[in-house]
Amino acid sequence: MGRRPNPQRKVDLLDEIVDYILENGLSDLSLRPLAKELGTSTYTLTYQFGSKEAMVVDAVVHIDEMQAKR
């Protein structure tokens, strides 16, 4: 049995992913450039989020939550 994803690592990545998306947009989002910018690997991103699509959904929800707090 493998290790379970670290929930705090996921939150930390999500904050960085949101910053990247807000700066670069969603239209051309690709895992390799994102991972490179974050100093991680595409494997880590898919391990933490399950898929690119799930990562994008989590990021959009996170942005919405951030806006609601403001």
N, C-alpha and C positions, 0 to 999 in steps of 0.2 A: 504494500500500500504506500503510495506517495504522500508527500507532505500536502497539507491543505493550504490554500492561499491565505496569506497574511492579510487580515482585514485592514490593518493600519497602512500597509504598503499600498493597498488598493486605493485608499483615501488619498494618500500622498500622491500617487500617480494621477488620480483623477483631478486633483488641483492643477498639476502640471499640464495635463491633457487639455483642460479647459482653457488655461492660459494660451496654449499652442493654438487651439481652435479659434479663440477670439482674435488672435493675431493673424492667423493664416487662412481661416475659413474652413468650411466643411467640404466644399465642392471638389477639391483635389486631395482630400485627406488620404494618405497612404501610410501603412504601418512602418515601413522601413525608414522614411525620413522622420517620422514622429519618434520612433524608438531612438534613432541617432541623436535627435535633438534632446531627448530626455536622458540620454546616457544609459540606455537599457537595451534590451533585445526585443525583437518581435515576439519571441517565445514568451517572455515575461508578460507582455501585454495580453497575449491570447490566454496565457495561464491565469492571469488575474481576472480577466473579463469574460473569457469563454470564446468570444469572437469579436471581430471588428464592429459588427453591427450592435452587439450588446454594449461594447465600449462607448459607441456613439450615443446610444440611448441613455446610458448612465451619465455621460457628459452633459447631454441636453437637460436631463432631469436636475443635475447638479447646478447648471446655469440657472434654471428656473427657480430652484430653491434659494440660490444666492440673490436673485432679483426679488423674491418674495420677502427676504430678510431686510432688504433696503426699503 
